Amino acid sequence: MATPPNRRPQGRPAPAPGLVRRVDAFARLAFPGFSTAFLMVLAAAPVTLPSPVLAVTLPCVAFWSVFRPAAMMPPIVFLLGLLLDLLTLAPLGSGILVLLVLQAVALRFRRFLVRQSFLAVWLAFCVAAFGGALLYWALQSLLALQLPPVAPALHAALLSCGLYPAVALLLTRIHEAMLQAENAP
Amino acid sequence: MIRLSIPLRQALARLSLPLMIAAAFGVMLLGKADALLAERLRTHLSDALSPIYAALAEPTAAVRSAVEEVRFLATLREQNAALREENERLRRWHATALALEAENEMLRRQLNFLPEAAPAFVTARVVADGGGTYARAVLLATGPQHAIRKGQVALDERGFVGRVTEVGSRSARVLLATDMNSRIPVTLESSRARAIMAGTNGARPRLAHWPEGVIPVEGERVVTSAEAGAFPAGLPVGVIRVSPQGAPEIELFARLDRLDAVRLFDYGLSGIIPPEAVARPEPRPRRR
């Protein structure tokens, strides 16, 4: 996809050679999925805290779905959901559905959300996180045919709401860097 | 990269979410249908992730130990205060002990008390149990030139073991306190009552012949008595345990079932020396 040298715009740095540029683009495309998966694996590490895997996954998926939907495609979300189900002991499929529903909601409102302030996005995320946690709990009870306690789901939602600003701060920086890199050449 | 027309690509993009949701339901059904599938997948995943977690464990342990350290430092102050106070108390006790020692010294001098010489002892290795005339006896390997005499007292690192009954040129036999033929004069430490510790071939010798009016109390310490001149006074023997039948027995301090070396003390006593072992026509068949 390298532009021919004779049609290069004036006054800009030379574009990177083809392979490097493609690797760069792929890295930008793959970063959200891989970073989310890595965070989930870190969160699943056996420490004394209650497992915060769901609480870490929700902000990442929501953020990338709203701000960079091209990189957080439904198949990637599907795989992340599978990873979530395998890392936690939830019945297979419940995490996948929760993440996909979260993404669907985020995609539905993304044009509205992108223009809002950080606080409004956070509030919207809190509502979505509680909804997602309750859906997760409902799916688990449905698939296991027994009623697990609601408290862990609510804890996960609260933790997720609390984690969102930290995650969003970091991801916003990265997102801006990516935008700059994309607009530069 | 496969080049697709823009409308087709848009249609695919719009379809992928519903498709994926359908696939999620499919996975749910799959998970319900094959319950072991999830387990197998989880096992594979944890196999793949275990190196990551192993690498993570190091910094986690470091952080945890740092937190422990901080917590320990926080309690250090009150520990220090408690130790200081205890130190003060012990110092007072130390002074008391020194004063009592000095007083004791003075009283001894006034009474013209003859101090006991520190006993000489040799340590010998236990090479065999059983055998010989007695059911509970051990054989000691000694050097060719030794000064072991009959009647010496054998102790292990905890307490009284028995008495030397036979001495050969390179070995010695010790009759253990648990043997049926063993009778040891003892003193109950708190009531100062004399009694006899009689072996039964079992693990705990009986207490016998204690004076009337004295009741051996559970847990009371028993030491040897100097009666009859066979033993020095005050060697630690054991504690009283009352058997389920109500008879007082002695739980020995020494671990007679796992003796490896004993010390043979020469107190220079010659009260009651055991007789020469009677040679039997043939050795008794071993019970075990």
Interface residues (C-beta under 8 A of the other chain):
Chain A: V41 L42 A44 A45 P46 V47 M73 P74 P75 V77 F78 G81 L82 L83 D85 L86 L87 L89 P91 L92 G93 S94 I96 L97 L100 V101 Q103 A104 L107 L139 L143
Chain B: A13 S16 L17 L19 M20 I21 A23 A24 F25 G26 V27 M28 L29 L30 G31 K32 L37 A38 L41 R42 L45 L49 I52 Y53 L56 T60
